[in-house]
Amino acid sequence: MTDSSALDPEDRKIVTLARSARARNGVPEGAAVRDETGRTYVAGTVALDSLRLSALRTAVAMAVASGAKSLEAAAVVTDSETVSDEDRAAVRDLGGPETPVLLAGPDGAVRATVTAG
């Protein structure tokens, strides 16, 4: 477990934004990513009959659609104990293999930091 209070303020911000998206929208996951300019993109799980995307893949798609060239970091708030391979791949596609992905529980406590690798 990572002490959330020891996080860099910008990393703490994306965890807070991801947690807020999850709570506000009543979805299983919330996510946020930070691009190379410091802009953040926040999303929740998309669960339509014709489209299903995790919160993290949605946040990455929003960054790409807004012109982001790279990612500095990503965060996902979920009940899951892991970040899926598909989510890590989406972060890796835009940010590279060393991009950190913060995994936090619904309470906002960071459980782990993995790389997109």
C-alpha positions in Angstrom: 0.0 0.0 0.0 1.2 3.5 -0.8 0.7 6.3 1.7 -1.6 8.7 -0.3 -0.4 11.6 1.8 3.2 11.0 0.5 2.1 11.3 -3.1 3.3 14.2 -5.3 0.5 16.8 -5.2 -0.2 16.3 -8.9 -0.6 12.6 -8.4 -2.8 13.1 -5.4 -4.9 15.5 -7.6 -5.6 12.8 -10.3 -6.5 10.2 -7.7 -9.0 12.7 -6.2 -10.4 13.5 -9.6 -10.8 9.8 -10.4 -12.5 9.2 -7.1 -14.9 12.1 -7.7 -15.8 10.8 -11.1 -16.6 7.4 -9.7 -18.8 8.8 -7.0 -20.5 11.5 -9.0 -21.5 9.2 -11.8 -22.2 6.1 -9.7 -20.0 3.9 -11.9 -17.7 1.0 -11.0 -14.5 2.9 -11.8 -13.3 6.5 -12.1 -10.0 7.4 -13.8 -7.9 10.5 -14.5 -4.8 11.0 -16.7 -2.3 13.9 -16.8 -0.8 14.8 -20.2 2.6 16.2 -21.0 1.4 19.8 -20.4 -0.2 19.1 -17.1 -3.8 19.0 -18.3 -6.0 16.4 -16.8 -8.8 14.3 -18.3 -11.3 12.6 -16.1 -13.8 9.8 -16.9 -16.0 7.1 -15.5 -16.9 3.7 -16.8 -18.9 3.7 -20.1 -21.5 0.9 -20.1 -23.8 1.3 -23.1 -25.5 -1.5 -25.0 -23.3 -0.7 -28.0 -20.1 0.6 -26.2 -18.2 -0.6 -23.2 -15.1 1.1 -22.0 -13.2 1.1 -18.7 -12.8 4.4 -17.0 -9.1 4.5 -17.7 -9.5 3.7 -21.4 -12.1 6.4 -21.6 -9.8 9.0 -19.9 -7.0 8.1 -22.4 -9.4 8.4 -25.3 -10.4 11.8 -24.0 -6.8 12.9 -23.8 -6.1 11.7 -27.4 -9.2 13.4 -28.7 -8.1 16.7 -27.0 -4.7 16.6 -28.7 -2.5 15.1 -25.9 0.9 13.9 -27.3 1.9 12.0 -24.2 0.9 11.1 -20.6 2.8 11.8 -17.4 0.6 9.7 -15.1 -2.7 7.9 -14.8 -4.9 6.9 -11.8 -7.8 4.6 -11.5 -10.2 4.2 -8.5 -11.8 0.8 -8.4 -12.7 -2.2 -6.2 -10.4 -4.3 -8.4 -7.1 -5.4 -7.0 -5.3 -4.9 -10.3 -5.1 -2.7 -13.4 -6.1 -4.7 -16.4 -3.7 -5.4 -19.2 -6.0 -3.6 -21.6 -6.0 -0.4 -19.4 -2.2 -0.5 -19.1 -1.9 -1.0 -22.8 -4.0 2.2 -23.5 -1.8 4.2 -21.1 1.4 2.7 -22.7 0.2 3.6 -26.2 0.1 7.3 -25.3 2.5 7.6 -22.4 5.1 4.8 -22.9 6.0 1.8 -20.9 7.3 3.7 -17.8 4.2 5.8 -17.3 3.0 5.3 -13.7 -0.5 4.0 -13.1 -1.8 4.6 -9.6 -4.4 2.0 -8.4 -6.6 3.3 -5.6 -9.5 1.9 -3.7 -12.9 3.7 -3.4 -11.6 5.5 -0.3 -8.9 7.1 -2.4 -6.1 5.1 -0.7 -3.4 4.2 -3.3 -3.0 0.4 -3.1 -0.3 0.1 -5.7 1.7 2.0 -8.4 2.4 0.0 -11.5 3.9 1.0 -14.8 2.1 0.9 -18.1 4.9 -1.4 -19.4 
